[in-house]
Structure formats: C-alpha cells, structure tokens
Amino acid sequence: MADTQGMRLSRATLDRLPDMVARPAYPLAERPPGIVHFGPGAFHRAHQAAYVDAILPRDPRWSIAAVALHSTSVADALAPQDGLYVLAEIASPPRHRVIGALGELLTAKRDGAAILARLAAPTTLLVTVTVTEKGYCLDPNGALDREHPGIVQDLAQPERPTTLIGWLVAGLSARRDADVGGLTILSCDNLPGNGRLLGGAVRDFARLRDPALADWIEREVRFPSSMVDSITPATDDRLRAAVREATGVIDAWPIQREPFAQWVVEDEFAGERPPLGIAGVQFVQDVAPFEEAKLRLLNGAHSTLAYLGILLGHETVADAMADAPLAALVERLMRADIAPTLHPLEGQSLDDYVTAILARFRNPAMRHLLAQIAWDGSQKLPIRLLGTMADRLAARADVARLAWPVAAWMRFLRRSRAADDPLVDPLRDRLLPLARGDDPLALLGVEQVFPPALAADPRFREAVARAYDRLADPRAAVDEEGRS
C-alpha cells in the first residue's frame, strides 16, 4: 500500500485503504436522501447509519440527511471527509468499515431552510430520531411539557423552531402545504413506548399551534416504536490512533461498537417501508416484549454483574464474566428467575437471546467498566430488577437469587461510604446516611427506589436481608452460590 500518513479520509482517498477495510459498495455522488435523521451522535452513526449503509447497494434512495439541533461538531468533523467515517467493531481482531450513509450534514444553526425543505421533500420517506429522552420535552406523565422553555418559545415563534418537537411540527406543516403525502417518524431512543411518546408530543404541540394541522398529522403521519441495542463506547484518542494505524488515513471522528447490534421496529409505516430487513432489522407487531426483555435480561444482568463484580474486585464486564462462579450465578438468574417473567419474542427465542447476551458480556475486547454501569443505581434498579422481583413474588416463586443484586447494591453503597468514594447517583445524599447505619434494610424505605408494597413484603425483606448477610464475605458467598 502507498504511504498514506497524514491523508484525511474522503472519497478521494477511499482507493488508498487496505483491502481488509470494507468501504461503501455504492456510488457516493449526489443523491437525494430518503431519510432525515435528528441527532447524528455516536450511537446513530454506529447503529442506524450502519444498517442503512448495508441496504444502499440494493436501494440507494435511503441515504441520510443528518440534522444536528444544537451542535455543529459532527458536521465540522465529517464535512471535510465527505460525510465518511470509520466504524470499528470491537472484536479480536477488530474489524473496520467505512460508512457512507450520511449523504448530507445539516445543522439547525446554519441550515434551517434546508432542514425544512428536506422534511417537505417528496423523496423523504422516513424521519428517525436519537436525541435522548430529554429532547422530547415531556412532563413527568410522559405528555408534552407545555411549560418547557423551548416549547414556549417554539409556540411563540413556530417559524424559528429550537426543539425537536418544534422542528418536526414545522416540517410536517411544510409537508402538508406541499401536498406530498404523509411521513413515518421513527424514534430510536432508549425509552419504552418511544413512538407513542414522540407521537403524543408532536400531536399535542400541533394542536396548540394549528388544530387543522394536528388533524392532518393524525391522518397522515405514523410514529412506530423501536428498540435499539449495541454497546457503543465513546470515541477517544486511542481509537483515533488505532483507526489511523489500521486504515492509513486520518478520521477526525471514528466510531466504535461491539459486533452485536439489534434493531426491532414496529411495522406501522405511513408509506413505503425501507428494506432494512435485508440488513437484519426485525419488523414486528409489538415492540414492547423486546423492550422488556432487554431491560430485564440485558440491563438487569448488567447491574447484577456490576454490583457483585465490584464487591469481588473486578473492573470490567469481561473480567467479571471470567469469574466462573459469578458468571454461573448470573446465567442462572437470567434463565431461571428473569426469563419466566417475560412474554415470548416474535421470531426469536428467549433462550437464544440469553445465550447471545452472555456471549456479548464475555467479549474480551470490550472494556465496559463496571463502575459506569453501577452509576445511578437508584434510577436503574426499579426498571431493571424490581419489576421482575414483584412478578416473581406474585407468582409465589422463590426470589432468593433475585435478592442478590439488591443486596449487592446495598453493600456497594456502604462500601462507597466507607471508602469515601464518590457515588454517582441523584439520591446520593439520601442513600449514603442510610447505607452507613446499622440497619441495611432502612434503604428499603426510600420510596423513589422501592415501591412501598414491595418494601413491606416479608418475603422480599427476608430474602434481601439473607443475601446482604451472606455478602459480608462476597467471595465465599458467590463461590458457594455459583457452584451450587
């Protein structure tokens, strides 16, 4: 290969890449995008854009116009690269692939008219969204927060939107006026019922602005839900250096993720559906069982590994999974205690799903820190583990194993206090004094974490107390439980 040191990734340098680096197998010339995406951060570029990249050789109409609402950093980094970037799959050895799905890079600060034009264009068939829950401007009940400063401003000046909701309604208004038909708006953010929440917020905003527009949206626009999954560590200088070493070119903003990726989409489209099924996307009638399975099996097991693994002195998920008794305990928890609470998955077995999760956890190339998973435990435990616990108690099933992660969290809090470690949790000031006290079950009185009915259940309290006592010596306890 010719010397490429110092060359920037771009269309002009694609033919200088090593043969082992995959690159777009479709023309990169000007093409009208079929997708407008709001929020082209790391997860979108590692996940949805990679799926789209895989279908473009067969159907080039689906390239992406990427819209950044608040920052210009992605556009500034990738514009000199013609929108190209390297996706590194974290495996042994790593695999590198140039993604060319981003056909346009737009920012709200500079390209407002172009964004509205794209939303109103007849060639635009799909809008996708990854802006995190905060970007939906919802109140605690999941409805549009009419007092949100951005919503107030956008209602007062609808022609100059600042929020995702304001932009979507402005674009839909332009689309209605252009008489080009409806649209599908697909949320890809990690919150249950994401399509229902986004659709409700858009319709509520539209009704406040123009009731006739709200009626048109009700008839012509669809908001399917989706579930997305792939661990995507942040880009750092180590990744940039590794990508340059592997490809021979400079990429200002490469992305990395684990090899596994999943995208489950509710089959509810206003018009033509993108052919993403050929890239592995699952189109289903109901996304909710997949969301529940991910929260309980993947995220619940993650939290269990984090709190028990930290007590045992492990640093990463892969380190914890290399601990045979701990890995056996977690697998038994997933298969025997969590899986029975779940609904069947359309087109996929729960047993296979568990097997896939365990394989992901064992990936030695993924440096997923247990400490990061342990953050914000007061917010995570209720949705990851306590719902499972309540369901098992209602079924009069044994909950001894499910009490382990709860008790390990309590031990983790006590350890944080004793070692004067910084605890990352919004309830830190409430939790730490209770964890320091003589009665560990006092933490069960924190209603923001434990529903009162669950906290008062003697079976739950007894199981947690017994697990807490056993974890006074975590090594002996895990060895005994994991090998039993």
DOVOFI-767220 format. One line per 8 residues: number of its first residue (from 1); their letters; for each residue x, y, z of C-alpha. Coordinates in steps of 0.02 Angstrom, whole numbers. Layout:
! DOVOFI-767220
NUM) a) X,Y,Z | ...
//
This chain:
! DOVOFI-767220
1) madtqgmr) 0,0,0 | 63,175,-39 | 114,290,102 | -44,372,166 | 23,451,325 | -64,616,352 | -202,587,224 | -380,628,278
9) lsratldr) -520,504,247 | -627,562,100 | -697,500,-64 | -531,541,-145 | -434,427,-26 | -551,277,-21 | -450,183,-151 | -295,201,-43
17) lpdmvarp) -367,99,101 | -305,-78,137 | -408,-218,62 | -461,-276,236 | -556,-113,266 | -733,-125,200 | -797,26,106 | -960,84,26
25) ayplaerp) -1016,-30,-115 | -1124,103,-197 | -1098,271,-284 | -1063,417,-167 | -1112,553,-291 | -1253,674,-256 | -1411,582,-212 | -1572,646,-130
33) pgivhfgp) -1587,568,43 | -1738,464,87 | -1708,479,275 | -1693,634,383 | -1612,594,550 | -1613,708,703 | -1465,680,820 | -1315,608,724
41) gafhrahq) -1216,564,880 | -1107,413,909 | -1249,288,933 | -1340,336,774 | -1181,327,671 | -1134,158,747 | -1308,85,736 | -1445,151,620
49) aayvdail) -1323,226,493 | -1231,60,483 | -1394,-31,447 | -1437,96,312 | -1263,81,239 | -1295,-105,215 | -1451,-78,108 | -1387,64,-2
57) prdprwsi) -1303,-53,-130 | -1476,-125,-165 | -1580,33,-148 | -1485,199,-149 | -1640,303,-113 | -1619,283,75 | -1464,385,114 | -1472,500,265
65) aavalhst) -1482,688,289 | -1409,705,464 | -1477,852,566 | -1390,915,723 | -1505,1026,825 | -1380,1106,944 | -1201,1072,892 | -1101,1088,733
73) svadalap) -962,971,790 | -1015,819,688 | -1039,920,530 | -874,1012,556 | -781,848,582 | -858,749,441 | -887,879,305 | -702,878,253
81) qdglyvla) -720,689,243 | -873,697,127 | -977,627,270 | -873,469,280 | -811,392,443 | -740,228,505 | -843,108,610 | -730,-5,715
89) eiaspprh) -809,-165,780 | -728,-210,945 | -679,-391,919 | -518,-491,918 | -454,-438,796 | -555,-277,769 | -645,-251,603 | -652,-84,513
97) rvigalge) -783,-21,391 | -807,148,308 | -987,208,321 | -1054,318,180 | -1237,328,229 | -1232,511,280 | -1266,600,116 | -1295,771,196
105) lltakrdg) -1237,855,356 | -1356,991,415 | -1359,1096,573 | -1503,1196,644 | -1386,1342,674 | -1339,1358,490 | -1462,1262,382 | -1638,1295,445
113) aailarla) -1716,1319,273 | -1630,1164,206 | -1694,1058,351 | -1874,1111,320 | -1851,1081,134 | -1790,905,167 | -1937,867,282 | -2057,928,148
121) apttllvt) -1970,842,2 | -2067,703,-86 | -1906,600,-87 | -1905,599,104 | -1996,442,162 | -1935,420,341 | -1878,527,488 | -1776,444,626
129) vtvtekgy) -1731,516,795 | -1596,490,928 | -1596,643,1041 | -1613,556,1213 | -1769,568,1320 | -1728,747,1370 | -1753,805,1190 | -1937,753,1191
137) cldpngal) -1986,894,1311 | -2102,782,1412 | -2180,810,1582 | -2169,676,1721 | -2326,592,1650 | -2250,572,1477 | -2353,709,1394 | -2287,867,1310
145) drehpgiv) -2221,988,1442 | -2311,1146,1392 | -2208,1247,1515 | -2041,1188,1445 | -1946,1347,1394 | -1908,1278,1221 | -2089,1230,1191 | -2150,1400,1249
153) qdlaqper) -2027,1484,1131 | -2071,1372,983 | -2257,1403,1006 | -2224,1590,1008 | -2110,1582,855 | -2156,1424,758 | -2059,1482,606 | -1897,1478,707
161) pttligwl) -1901,1310,798 | -1772,1263,929 | -1835,1094,996 | -1854,927,909 | -2043,941,929 | -2045,1115,855 | -1940,1061,706 | -2047,908,671
169) vaglsarr) -2209,1006,675 | -2135,1145,568 | -2077,1014,442 | -2245,925,442 | -2332,1091,414 | -2220,1123,263 | -2253,947,202 | -2441,968,214
177) dadvgglt) -2430,1134,121 | -2326,1050,-15 | -2458,913,-31 | -2330,773,-45 | -2414,650,74 | -2382,587,248 | -2225,528,335 | -2159,400,457
185) ilscdnlp) -2066,468,609 | -1969,331,698 | -1898,356,872 | -1738,258,906 | -1709,322,1082 | -1694,207,1231 | -1860,234,1318 | -2009,116,1323
193) gngrllgg) -2150,160,1204 | -2040,288,1119 | -2151,305,965 | -2308,330,1067 | -2223,464,1173 | -2150,556,1024 | -2313,549,927 | -2410,614,1075
201) avrdfarl) -2292,761,1099 | -2296,807,913 | -2486,799,903 | -2507,899,1065 | -2390,1035,1002 | -2475,1039,832 | -2647,1057,912 | -2587,1206,1013
209) rdpaladw) -2517,1284,855 | -2646,1236,723 | -2788,1113,757 | -2810,1078,571 | -2626,1028,559 | -2649,913,708 | -2794,829,619 | -2686,806,462
217) ierevrfp) -2546,729,566 | -2671,611,647 | -2723,550,474 | -2560,552,378 | -2413,527,497 | -2360,369,590 | -2248,355,742 | -2191,174,761
225) ssmvdsit) -2092,122,913 | -1924,36,905 | -1797,-50,1016 | -1612,-25,983 | -1463,-111,1060 | -1275,-107,1037 | -1142,-56,1162 | -1054,98,1091
233) patddrlr) -906,162,1194 | -857,344,1170 | -729,395,1041 | -560,439,1114 | -383,473,1053 | -339,290,1074 | -475,243,949 | -420,379,828
241) aavreatg) -242,314,835 | -297,134,812 | -405,179,662 | -263,276,583 | -146,129,609 | -270,7,532 | -328,113,385 | -181,226,350
249) vidawpiq) -290,382,346 | -345,511,473 | -526,506,530 | -575,654,640 | -720,560,718 | -719,370,702 | -848,268,798 | -832,102,890
257) repfaqwv) -958,-27,947 | -972,-210,991 | -1007,-330,845 | -1184,-363,907 | -1322,-245,853 | -1511,-261,862 | -1649,-152,792 | -1830,-202,817
265) vedefage) -1961,-91,733 | -2150,-86,747 | -2220,-120,574 | -2326,37,563 | -2274,148,416 | -2365,290,330 | -2294,243,160 | -2153,141,89
273) rpplgiag) -2052,43,216 | -1862,42,196 | -1793,-130,152 | -1697,-141,315 | -1749,-320,341 | -1608,-374,225 | -1486,-294,347 | -1559,-385,497
281) vqfvqdva) -1692,-265,562 | -1842,-356,638 | -2012,-285,592 | -2140,-340,721 | -2317,-302,775 | -2270,-261,956 | -2101,-196,1014 | -2146,-198,1200
289) pfeeaklr) -2091,-379,1234 | -1920,-341,1160 | -1904,-183,1266 | -1950,-281,1421 | -1829,-423,1380 | -1687,-301,1355 | -1721,-207,1516 | -1739,-363,1622
297) llngahst) -1616,-484,1543 | -1479,-373,1472 | -1488,-223,1588 | -1538,-322,1741 | -1393,-442,1717 | -1276,-295,1685 | -1322,-217,1853 | -1303,-384,1940
305) laylgill) -1129,-406,1866 | -1084,-228,1911 | -1126,-233,2096 | -1067,-410,2129 | -915,-388,2018 | -860,-229,2107 | -877,-315,2276 | -763,-452,2208
313) ghetvada) -633,-328,2143 | -669,-343,1956 | -654,-191,1842 | -745,-234,1680 | -891,-341,1622 | -772,-461,1535 | -668,-476,1694 | -825,-517,1793
321) madaplaa) -881,-647,1665 | -711,-731,1677 | -754,-766,1860 | -836,-937,1835 | -945,-941,1993 | -1007,-763,1962 | -1044,-800,1780 | -1139,-957,1829
329) lverlmra) -1241,-860,1957 | -1288,-727,1830 | -1334,-853,1696 | -1444,-949,1818 | -1527,-785,1870 | -1565,-744,1688 | -1632,-913,1637 | -1721,-971,1794
337) diaptlhp) -1779,-809,1875 | -1796,-672,1744 | -1845,-763,1584 | -2005,-839,1659 | -2074,-663,1687 | -2060,-614,1503 | -2179,-626,1356 | -2124,-726,1203
345) legqsldd) -2022,-632,1073 | -2090,-630,896 | -1967,-726,786 | -1838,-756,924 | -1823,-874,1072 | -1784,-807,1245 | -1658,-946,1270 | -1560,-892,1116
353) yvtailar) -1572,-711,1173 | -1493,-755,1340 | -1354,-851,1253 | -1318,-701,1141 | -1311,-582,1290 | -1189,-693,1384 | -1077,-702,1231 | -1078,-512,1221
361) frnpamrh) -1032,-497,1404 | -882,-612,1377 | -807,-509,1234 | -629,-479,1298 | -602,-334,1178 | -744,-233,1256 | -683,-129,1402 | -852,-94,1482
369) llaqiawd) -819,-29,1657 | -924,-99,1798 | -912,68,1888 | -1004,155,1747 | -1143,25,1748 | -1157,47,1937 | -1192,234,1922 | -1368,296,1958
377) gsqklpir) -1422,133,2038 | -1574,215,2119 | -1640,251,1945 | -1593,85,1867 | -1644,-44,1997 | -1832,-10,1986 | -1844,-39,1798 | -1707,-169,1781
385) llgtmadr) -1738,-284,1930 | -1880,-236,2047 | -2018,-266,1920 | -1952,-442,1896 | -1947,-465,2085 | -2129,-408,2102 | -2185,-526,1963 | -2097,-675,2043
393) laaradva) -2171,-636,2212 | -2345,-625,2135 | -2314,-797,2058 | -2261,-861,2231 | -2092,-909,2159 | -1927,-913,2251 | -1840,-743,2249 | -1679,-785,2341
401) rlawpvaa) -1568,-761,2188 | -1657,-601,2133 | -1616,-528,2303 | -1429,-541,2267 | -1412,-387,2156 | -1520,-284,2276 | -1412,-335,2424 | -1253,-309,2322
409) wmrflrrs) -1311,-131,2282 | -1334,-100,2468 | -1159,-168,2502 | -1094,-60,2360 | -1170,95,2442 | -1095,50,2610 | -926,20,2529 | -934,187,2439
417) raaddplv) -966,275,2604 | -832,179,2698 | -700,211,2565 | -759,390,2540 | -779,350,2355 | -882,472,2252 | -1054,398,2222 | -1137,447,2059
425) dplrdrll) -1322,445,2098 | -1456,581,2104 | -1511,516,2276 | -1333,512,2345 | -1368,623,2496 | -1518,518,2546 | -1440,348,2516 | -1269,361,2596
433) plargddp) -1325,402,2775 | -1444,253,2769 | -1309,139,2699 | -1195,193,2842 | -1321,146,2977 | -1337,-16,3072 | -1495,-71,2982 | -1463,-103,2798
441) lallgveq) -1649,-132,2767 | -1677,52,2805 | -1637,80,2621 | -1798,-10,2578 | -1890,142,2646 | -1830,251,2502 | -1992,258,2403 | -1908,332,2248
449) vfppalaa) -1822,163,2231 | -1933,33,2316 | -2123,34,2294 | -2200,28,2469 | -2295,-134,2435 | -2135,-221,2382 | -2033,-150,2525 | -2163,-209,2650
457) dprfreav) -2173,-387,2583 | -2093,-501,2714 | -2033,-624,2582 | -1938,-485,2493 | -1866,-414,2654 | -1811,-584,2716 | -1727,-629,2551 | -1633,-463,2542
465) araydrla) -1578,-474,2724 | -1513,-651,2700 | -1419,-605,2541 | -1347,-450,2625 | -1280,-553,2769 | -1202,-681,2653 | -1115,-542,2554 | -1016,-491,2707
473) dpraavde) -891,-612,2626 | -932,-591,2441 | -801,-713,2379 | -862,-855,2487 | -1045,-815,2452 | -1027,-807,2263 | -919,-963,2257 | -1048,-1060,2356
481) egrs) -1197,-996,2256 | -1112,-1008,2086 | -1057,-1187,2112 | -1217,-1250,2192
//
